[in-house]
Amino acid sequence: MVLSNMAVCLISLNDFARALSSYRQARKVCEKAGMPLLVAQADYNVAYLYYLRGEYGSAIERLYAARRACEATGDAYHFALCHLDLFRRLSGAESERRGADDRATKVFCAFEAQGMRYEAAKTLANEATAYGQQGKTVQALELFARAREMFAKEANRVWPRLLDLYQALLLFHEGRHFEARRLCVAAAGIL
């Protein structure tokens, strides 16, 4: 745990090389001690680190591996996080080809089953964004509304307004400028 915490601190200092080294060392210690759950979590953290570094191909490859490891160890939380992160990374046509709708539903259900409404709402927001990128405006707006409602129930003040902004961008590109402006004005009050 100390090595993982050191890695988080090093990430905050933009020292990615030492953060990666700390995660790898933590993984090695956990593997040697027979702690497969912590090994899988280290793999997830390394994948996230690659994402932060802008190495998206490596991040996606490592997320798939971490997801398999989390499934094998029964780590439902990190398994769902892997799905969520993969869904966010695979956008547009690639996301559509890989069955994004089915994956988003599974991730949403996994978070809901664990009582993790924040993560479930983020899943809906990501799915809505993907629908928007595919030109499926009606579906996107419906999911944005559901996600917004979930965030509001969680007393989250920022995410509902952020979703207003996302919806405004979608509506603007649809030529629905009056609605887009109304949502931007509402978002500006908080953001």
Steps between C-alpha positions, in 0.01 A plus 500: 500500500788735576646449153161569339457814708850611400404450136192721544718772653752468219222533242396825669859618458495397130776249567349222290818295469535462878124449540513214249799355682309516832196329350715229346679446830165483684375247245811287544467502881130408482565226246776351714274513810217322316260796494332474159238764582769762566693388191189565288453841664864586426440403138198730489705786648776448244241510220369830639854635519553420131177682424622808692821490300301508175603147403145393417584179315701371794230616742227313312711184472574509873136572587394183317761303694400660831134427428577132446700491824225677695242259367719206601548635854136601544582871540164634379589864565822512296343271239225759449756783501691324223181475297421867562849614403501283188161639403633855539815428299323327211293769335317547175506224240746284695273508802200410283685207342590356838145486635510815712127491578521157659818587687355825636193316627718241677715769659195697611342190653826404673527840667129505587526155660783628720303812596752722323264757352771755417686252279171377352405857408844554343439188292173647372673831423771320301242295314308819419817659366563197278143518368550869427818424304305245297231757414239334723381823659173376650667207678785724616266760647297231679812354661633845592168567676519171694862561599421858603215378720727242666770757570241741641371228736857458621510875580779544247491865392763488226410198287141606420631830364781328317238280333306816411813617320540166319136512393547860384788395276289223352204732444724770351631253241138407425423867429282533810668819611230636733498180709880483495529859625251439782702201621830688474364786707382253766839325500691827524327579830681210670804433284 
